[in-house]
Amino acid sequence: MKWTGNTVGFVMALSLAACSTSQKGMSYLALGDSYTIGESVPTSENFPYQLADSIRKKGKEIESPVIIARTGWRTDQLMTAIESAQLKKEYDLVTLLIGVNNEFQGRSLQEYERDFKLLCKKSIELAGNKKKRVVVVSIPDYGYTPYGKPDQERISGRINQFNASNKRIADSLQLKYVNITEISRKGIAQPDLVAEDGLHPSAKMYGLWVKEILK
């Protein structure tokens, strides 16, 4: 979950690409980390792209997702990236999934809560101050992967704490909250839900997340 690349350069490239996409249909901004970009799966199979495809299949027009995410990002790094990006003022849909790297790197729950609340408020702003357009997604439990299994009890306990915090904050701001954590906990029993790296979700698991989001 570690990354040491150039944050600003990466995000600027994404936002410039977004400016050249067709303006037909809904606009979608996906904010997060490796779980949003879909580490170890093709871009077309990450959850934002699968979500957009599912929305199209329901007969609605939607642009390709604008993704502000990077493997290894914590909440503070995501906020810095958002502020550095040339994003348009309003999106029809914004998803936010962030926090696993705060947990993984041993950062405090208090720091996470402070940053996550700011990110939620920023997401609302980017959604044109329309809260119904923002969807908060819970943090997956990597304790149920081959990588995390040896330390599963500790990891799951910490993930529960972080998710309790992000749900409480989302609820306090009246944002939609989707719990995909229980789906992620099927990773050991169903190995095809884990990517080849033994840590991140497979395209199949992302598909299950999308079904939960669409509910």
N, C-alpha and C positions, 0 to 999 in steps of 0.2 A: 504493500500500500504506500510505498515511499516514492516520491517524485521530486526531482531537483531541477526541472527545466525552467524555461522563461515564461512565466505566467502571462505577462502583459502581451507579449508577441503572439502567443497562442490565441488569446481571447480576441484581439484585434482582427486576426485572420478570420475568425468565426463571424464576427459582426460585419466585416466587409463582405463576406460571402452572403450573409443574410440580406444585405442591401440589394443584391442582384437577383434575388429570387422573385418569382411571380407574386404579385400582391392579391391574387384571387384567393378567396376563402379565408378561413380562420388563420390567425397567426398564433404560433405556439413557441413559448420559451421554456426550456428545460434547464434547471439549475441543480448542480450537484457535484459528484465526484466520480470515482470509477464505476459505480453502479448506474450512473446516468449515461456515461459514454459507452458503457458495455465493454469493459475490459475483457479481452480474450474471445469476443464474438465480433462478426462483421458489423459495421455501423448500422446496416439495414435491419439488424436483428436485435439492437438494443431496445430498451423499453419505450423511449420516446418515439422512435421510428415505427415500432409495432403499434403503439397507441395511435399514431397518426394514420397508419394503414387501416386500423380497425374503424376509426372514425369515418374514413373514406368509404369503407364497405357499408356503412350505415347510410350512405347517400349524402354525406356532408363534405363540402370542399374544405381542405385544410392545407396550408403550406408545409413545406419540409420544416422540421423542428430547428429552431436556433438553439444550440446547445452551449452553455457556459459550464464546463465541467472539466476536471482533470484528475487522473489517478493520484491519490495522496493528499488531495486538498482537505484542509480543515475548514471550519466555518469562517474564520478570519480571512483565510486565503480566498475563499469564494467571494466574500464581500469585496475584497480588494479588486478581484477580477471583474466583478460586476461594475464597480465604479470606474474601472479603466476602459471598459468596453463601450463602443458607440452603439448603444441599444436605442431602438425607437421608444417613444414615450408610452405606448400602450399595446398590450398583447391580449388576445382573446382567451388564452389559456396559459397558465404558468404552473409548472410543477416544481416542487422543492424537496430534495432528498439529500440530507447532509448530516454528518456526525460520526460516521464510523472511524474516521481518522483522528478525531478528537479522543475517542475511546482508545483506539489502537496506540496512540502516542502518549497515553497517560495524562492527557489534559484534564483539568478539573470540570466537574459537572456545572459549577457556578459559571465558569468561563463559557461553556457551551450554551447555557441558558441565556446569558447576556447576548451572545452573538446570534443565536438562533432567533430570538425575538426581533432583533434588528433585521435579519434576513426575511422573516415573515412580513414585516412592515414594508421592506423594500419590494418584496414580491407583490404585495397589494398595490403599491405605487405603480409598479410595472404593468399591472393588470388594469390600469386606468382607475384605481381606487374602487374596483368592483370585487369585493371579497369572494363572491360566488365563482369567480374565474380562477381562483388559486386552489391548488390541491397539494397538501402536504403528505408525503409518503414516509412511512416509518423506516427505521434503519434495519436492514437484514441482519441475521445472526450468523456470522461466519464461524461460530463455534460448531456449526453443523456442516462443516466441510472437512475434507481430509487434512487441510492445513490447520484448522482450528480445533479439531476433535481432541487432541491431547490435553488442551486447556479449556475444554468446553464449559465446565461449570463456572469458572471465573468470567470467561467471555460473555456467556449468556446472562449472568447476573448484572454485568456492567451494561450490556445492551438494553436490558430491561429498564435500568435506571435512566438511561439516555432517552429511551422511547417514552417513558412515563413523563419526562420533562417536555419533550417536543409535542406530545399529545396535549398536555395541559396548556402549553402556550398556544397551540393551534386552536384549541377549544375556546380559550379566553378571547381570541381574536375572531372567533366565529368562522374559522376556515374549515373546509372539507379535509378530513383526515382518513387516509387509507392505510390499513394495517396489512402489510405484506410479510411481516416478520414470521408469522406461523407458516407461511408457504416456504420461506427460506429454511425452516427447520425440518423440512422433508429431505434435505440434501444428502444426508447419510443413508437413509433408507431407500432413496431413489437417486442413484449416482448420476443419471442422465440429466438431473436438474443442476448439476455443477459443471462449469466449464473445464476444459482440459488442464488449466493451470492449478486445479484442485482448490481454488479459493473463491472465484467469482461465479455468479450465476451463468447458466447456459441460456441459449436462446429460448429453450423450452420453458425455463423458469420465468424469464421475462414475459413470455406469453401469458403465464398464469397471473403475473402481476397486473398485466393489462386488463385481463378479465375482471379482476378485483376493482381496478380503477374505474372501469366502465359501469360498474354497478351503481 
